[in-house]
Amino acid sequence: MVPEFQKEIVALARAKRIVSMLPERLRFRVAKAMYNYESDHINGVDLVVPLQNDGLVCFVSTKDLIGWKIFFFGEYEADTNKVLAKYIKPGDTVIEAGANIGSETLLISRIIGNGRLYAFEPNPYTFDRLKMNLQINELTNVQAHDIALGEQDGMIHFHIYPKNFCNSGMSSKYMETSKTRKIDVVQKKLDSFVKEHGIAKVDFIKMDIQGAEMDMISGGLETIKRDKPTIFTEACEPYNDTKLLYRTLKDCGYKIYLIGESDTKLMESEASIKDGNWLAVSA
C-alpha cells in the first residue's frame, strides 16, 4: 500500500508538470483543481523550492497558500514584488510588518544589499519558518522579531490558526473565528522600536497585518513624520477604517495610490478610495 506522503509527492509532481505546459491564464485554476491546498484530503508536503529563480530558496508547505503558490509559480504575489523592486533601493532601512514565512523578506533582503530589514511576525508557526528561510539563505541584513507592531507598548491577544491551516497569514489581532486560538504576544509601537534600536532613518514600510494597519500607523507617527518613508499597505474594509487610514496618511503629507494588476492610480480624495494595496509616497 502506497503511503499518503508518497501519493501527495506524486500528485504534486504530476500537477506541476502539467501546469508548466499550460498558458499562464489557465495555470492557477488547473493547479488548484489538481492539488487543492484547501481540501481536507490534502496534508501538505514540506519542501525547499526556488524563489523567483533568483538564487534564493524558500522552505514551504504545499498546504499553505503562500507555499502552494511559490511551489507552482515561483512567487507569491507578483504585483507586490514589482512594487518592492521599484521603490526599495540598495542601502535602505525597511520595516516589514506581517513577514509570514518570508517570501517577500527574502526578496527585500536581496534588494537592499548593505541596508537593513526588520521583519515582524507574531505567529509562532510562521515565525519558525521565517527564521528557517533566513538561515538557509544565509542572510545577514535581516533581523526577525516575533512581536506585533501596534498603537501602544504591552501585551495583546493574537488569534492564530492551526499549524496545518491553509492560510496562516489570516492570523490576526482582531479576527477571531471558530478555528483560531488566542495567544498572548508582545506588541511594540514602531516609534518605541525605532528608538530602542537606534534606527537613524526608516526608508520603507511594508504592512500586511490583517486589520491592524491603522494601529501600526498610530504607533509610528513620530517616525513617519520624521522620515517620510514610502508606505506599502493592505487597506480593506471592514478590517480597516480605510477613510481614517487615508486621512491620516494625507495629514502626514502623502499622496496615496491604488496598486492594480496593470496600473497605479492616484486616489485624489476620500471619494476615490478603493480597497486593495495602497502605496503612500511623500508629496
C-alpha positions in Angstrom: 0.0 0.0 0.0 1.4 3.4 -1.0 1.8 5.8 2.0 -0.2 9.1 1.8 3.0 11.1 1.8 4.2 9.4 -1.4 0.8 9.8 -3.0 1.0 13.6 -2.4 4.5 13.8 -3.8 3.4 12.0 -7.0 0.3 14.3 -7.2 2.4 17.4 -6.8 4.9 16.3 -9.4 2.2 15.4 -11.9 0.3 18.7 -11.3 3.4 20.9 -11.6 4.5 19.1 -14.9 1.0 19.7 -16.4 0.6 23.2 -15.1 4.1 24.2 -16.5 2.9 23.3 -20.0 -0.3 25.5 -19.9 -0.9 29.1 -20.9 -0.4 31.5 -18.0 -4.2 32.3 -17.9 -5.1 28.7 -17.1 -2.3 27.8 -14.6 -3.8 28.9 -11.3 -7.2 27.3 -12.0 -5.7 24.0 -13.2 -3.2 23.8 -10.3 -5.9 24.2 -7.7 -8.1 21.7 -9.4 -5.3 19.1 -9.5 -3.9 19.9 -6.0 -6.3 21.9 -3.8 -4.4 23.2 -0.7 -7.8 24.0 0.9 -9.0 20.4 0.7 -9.3 18.4 4.0 -7.8 15.5 2.0 -4.5 17.3 1.4 -1.9 17.1 4.2 0.7 19.2 2.5 4.4 18.5 2.0 7.4 20.5 3.4 9.8 21.3 0.6 12.6 23.7 -0.2 11.9 25.3 -3.6 13.4 28.1 -5.7 12.1 31.6 -5.2 11.8 33.7 -8.4 14.8 31.8 -10.0 16.9 34.4 -8.3 19.3 32.2 -6.4 17.0 32.3 -3.4 15.2 29.3 -2.0 12.1 29.1 0.3 11.1 26.4 2.8 7.4 26.0 2.2 4.4 23.8 3.0 2.2 23.0 0.0 -0.8 23.0 2.3 -0.3 26.7 2.9 -1.5 29.3 0.2 1.8 31.1 0.1 3.9 27.9 -0.1 1.5 26.4 -2.7 1.9 29.5 -5.0 5.6 29.5 -4.6 5.8 25.8 -5.4 3.7 26.1 -8.6 4.6 29.7 -9.8 7.9 30.6 -8.1 6.5 33.6 -6.2 3.6 34.6 -4.0 2.3 38.0 -5.3 3.8 39.3 -8.5 2.3 42.7 -8.1 3.7 43.2 -4.6 7.1 42.1 -5.8 7.1 44.6 -8.6 6.3 47.4 -6.1 9.1 46.3 -3.8 11.6 46.2 -6.7 10.6 49.6 -7.9 10.5 51.6 -4.6 13.1 49.9 -2.4 16.7 50.8 -3.1 20.1 49.4 -2.1 21.1 50.7 1.3 17.5 51.3 2.5 16.3 50.5 6.0 13.0 48.7 5.7 10.3 47.7 8.2 8.2 44.7 7.2 5.1 44.0 9.4 3.5 40.7 8.8 6.5 38.9 7.3 4.8 35.5 7.4 7.3 32.8 6.2 9.5 35.4 4.5 8.5 35.2 0.8 8.9 39.0 0.4 11.5 39.2 3.2 14.0 37.3 1.1 13.4 39.5 -1.9 13.7 42.7 0.1 17.0 41.4 1.6 18.4 40.9 -1.8 17.4 44.4 -3.0 18.7 46.4 0.0 22.2 44.8 0.0 24.1 46.5 2.8 20.9 48.1 4.1 18.8 46.8 7.0 15.5 44.9 7.2 13.5 44.5 10.4 10.9 41.8 9.9 8.0 41.2 12.3 5.8 38.1 12.6 4.0 37.2 15.8 2.5 33.9 14.7 4.9 31.3 16.3 4.4 28.7 13.5 5.1 31.1 10.7 7.9 32.8 12.6 9.8 29.5 12.8 9.6 29.2 9.1 10.7 32.8 8.6 13.8 32.1 10.7 14.5 28.9 8.8 14.3 30.8 5.5 16.7 33.5 6.7 19.1 30.8 7.8 19.1 28.6 4.7 19.7 31.7 2.5 22.4 32.8 4.9 21.0 36.4 5.1 22.8 38.8 7.4 21.0 42.0 6.8 17.7 40.9 8.3 16.5 41.0 12.0 13.4 38.9 12.7 11.2 39.7 15.7 8.2 37.6 16.9 6.3 40.7 18.1 3.4 42.8 16.8 3.6 46.4 15.9 0.7 48.5 17.1 -0.7 51.6 18.8 0.9 51.0 22.2 3.6 49.0 24.1 2.4 46.0 26.0 0.8 42.5 25.7 -2.1 41.8 23.3 -4.2 38.8 22.4 -3.5 37.4 19.0 -5.7 34.9 17.1 -3.8 32.2 15.3 -4.9 29.3 13.1 -3.8 25.7 13.5 -0.4 24.7 12.2 -1.8 22.9 9.2 -4.3 25.6 8.2 -4.3 26.5 4.5 -3.7 30.2 5.1 -1.8 31.1 8.3 -1.4 34.6 7.0 -5.0 35.3 8.2 -3.9 35.1 11.8 -4.8 38.5 13.3 -5.1 40.7 16.3 -8.8 41.3 15.6 -10.2 38.4 13.6 -11.3 35.6 15.9 -13.1 32.6 14.3 -14.1 29.1 15.3 -10.8 27.8 14.0 -8.5 30.2 15.8 -7.0 30.1 19.3 -5.9 33.0 21.3 -2.3 33.6 22.4 -0.5 36.4 24.1 2.2 38.3 22.2 4.3 41.4 22.8 3.3 44.5 21.0 5.5 47.5 20.4 4.9 50.9 18.9 7.1 51.5 15.9 8.3 54.7 17.5 9.4 52.7 20.6 11.2 50.1 18.5 13.0 52.7 16.4 14.3 54.4 19.5 15.3 51.2 21.2 17.3 50.0 18.2 18.8 53.4 17.4 17.4 53.4 13.8 18.5 56.7 12.3 16.1 56.7 9.4 13.3 54.4 8.0 13.1 54.4 4.2 10.3 52.0 3.5 7.4 50.4 5.5 5.5 47.3 4.3 2.4 46.3 6.2 0.1 43.3 5.7 -1.3 42.7 9.2 -4.9 41.8 8.8 -6.7 44.9 10.0 -4.1 46.3 12.4 -2.5 48.7 9.8 -4.1 51.8 11.4 -2.9 50.7 14.8 0.7 50.5 13.5 0.5 53.9 11.8 -0.8 55.4 15.1 2.1 53.9 17.0 4.6 55.1 14.4 3.5 58.7 13.7 6.7 60.2 15.1 8.9 58.1 12.9 6.6 58.6 9.8 6.5 62.4 10.2 10.3 62.5 10.8 11.4 60.2 7.9 8.6 60.2 5.4 9.2 56.6 4.4 7.3 55.2 1.4 4.5 53.0 2.8 3.1 50.0 1.1 0.0 48.6 2.9 -3.1 46.5 2.5 -6.3 48.5 3.1 -9.6 46.7 3.1 -12.9 47.3 4.8 -14.3 46.1 7.2 -10.9 45.2 8.7 -9.6 48.7 8.4 -11.4 52.1 8.6 -9.9 53.0 5.2 -11.2 56.6 5.3 -9.3 57.1 8.6 -6.2 55.5 7.2 -6.4 57.7 4.1 -6.9 60.9 6.1 -4.1 60.0 8.5 -1.6 59.4 5.6 -2.8 62.6 3.8 -2.3 64.6 7.0 1.3 63.3 7.2 1.9 64.7 3.7 1.5 61.7 1.5 0.0 61.0 -1.9 -1.9 57.7 -1.9 -2.0 55.3 -4.9 -4.1 52.2 -5.5 -1.9 49.5 -6.9 -3.7 47.4 -9.6 -2.6 44.5 -11.7 -1.8 46.6 -14.7 -1.7 50.2 -13.4 -1.3 52.6 -10.5 -4.0 55.2 -9.8 -3.8 58.2 -7.6 -6.6 58.4 -5.1 -7.2 62.2 -5.0 -9.9 62.3 -2.4 -11.8 60.1 0.0 -14.5 59.6 -2.7 -11.9 57.8 -4.8 -10.8 55.3 -2.1 -10.9 51.7 -3.1 -9.9 48.6 -1.2 -6.6 46.9 -2.2 -2.9 47.5 -1.9 -2.0 51.1 -1.3 1.2 52.9 -1.9 1.8 56.1 0.1 4.5 58.4 -1.3 5.7 61.6 0.4 4.3 64.5 -1.6 
